[in-house]
Amino acid sequence: MSTPSSRLLALLSLLQARRDWPGGVLADRLGVSPRTVRRDVDRLRELGYPVHASKGPDGGYRLDAGTHMPPLLLDDEQAVALVVALQTASTGVSGVDEAAVRALATLRQVMPARLRSAADALQVTAVTRRGNRPEVDQQVLLGVGSAVRAHEVLRFDYEGGNGTGLPRRAEAHHLVTWGGRWYLVGFDLDRADWRTYRVDRMTLKTGSGPRFAPRALPAPDVAAFVADRFSSIGSRWPARGEAEVDRPAAEIARWAGRDALVEPLGDDRCRVVLSAWSWDGVAATFAMFGAPLRAVGPPELVDAMQRLADRMEAAVRA
């Protein structure tokens, strides 16, 4: 029979694995009664885990977001992957890289010896591109991202080529990365035109602006709009595809390549548009992220991902 502590960890692992769990299914998986599941859920709540319970014959449990960060339960693969990701953290956002170093030290301290050895065998040196990549203030980035999510007008001073700040008002539509920099795609209210603003040149003014109804971009999508402004990516590569990736935008932006566009869709999900020499190359690049994803299109990308999956399955069976 499992101990209460090991059963509690098993319950937490199941709750983290998928969004909703019927109470009876959880009891069967753990080999206990529904009453025991209810008691274990109460213990998790005492530890700070916000477990929501729904009543009724089909009632169940869901692990929701809380007001503070509770202890996390990672499996072996997740722990090693997190170590590698922290070793290569280079976001260009102030404070994030230093926090990654502290998080790496904390994680290694509590890892079992066998996992620590595996992680240490994957020592990675992150080499950034040559040239000056300006650092982005974390609070400014969060402020811009919040305005995009809430459809709010941003008021800010924007540093021009002569180093002086010019007052701007813009509807915040999209926050993207391009070429290693963060940009706001917005509609400039004083110039009545779409503009792109480098976030590292923005100084936000206090207080949120009024909300607005989203406008239609003068392009098929934000990727096409930004590509038209900054690059000839459409003519350089014959295949360009889009997918949603279940990883933070700052993490994916480090690996997506200079010509890729990365747009946050939430704290742990982003939209990625990238190009390659072939559709198989685009599919392989998305697979490189090692994260759950959903192909948006075009159909050629979906077909290429299916071919890649078939080849990988055949390789495992060989």
WONOR-V781841 format. One record per backbone hydrogen bond with DSSP energy under -1.0 kcal/mol. NH is the residue of the N-H (numbers start at 1). CO is the residue of the C=O. Records with the same first field share a line. If there is no record, write none. Layout:
NH->CO ; CO
This chain:
7->3
8->4
9->5
10->6
11->7
12->8
13->9
14->10
15->11
16->12
21->61
23->59
26->22
27->23
28->24
29->25
30->26
31->27
32->27
37->33
38->34
39->35
40->36
41->37
42->38
43->39
44->40
45->41
46->42
47->43
48->45
49->44
51->49
52->62
54->60
59->56
61->21
62->52
64->50
79->75
80->76
81->77
82->78
83->79
84->80
85->81
86->82
87->83
88->84
94->136
96->93
99->95
100->96
101->97
102->98
103->99
104->100
105->101
106->102
107->103
108->104
109->105
116->112
117->113
118->114
119->115
120->116
121->117
122->119
136->92
141->137
142->138
143->139
144->140
145->141
146->142
147->143
148->144
149->145
150->146
152->147
153->210
154->170
156->168
157->203
158->166
159->201
160->164
163->160
166->158
168->156
170->154
171->187
172->152
173->185
174->185
176->183
177->262
178->181
179->258
181->178
183->176
184->197
185->174
186->195
187->171
188->193
189->169
192->188
193->188
195->186
197->184
199->182
201->198
202->199
203->157
205->155
209->153
212->151
219->217
225->221
226->222
227->223
228->224
229->225
230->226
231->227
235->232
236->232
237->233
239->276
241->274
242->297
243->272
244->294
245->270
246->292
247->245
252->248
253->249
255->252
256->252
260->257
261->273
262->177
263->271
265->269
270->245
271->263
272->243
273->261
274->241
276->239
282->278
283->279
284->280
285->281
286->282
287->283
288->284
289->286
290->287
294->244
296->242
297->242
301->298
302->298
303->299
304->300
305->301
306->302
307->303
308->304
309->305
310->306
311->307
312->308
313->309
314->310
315->311
316->312
317->313
318->314
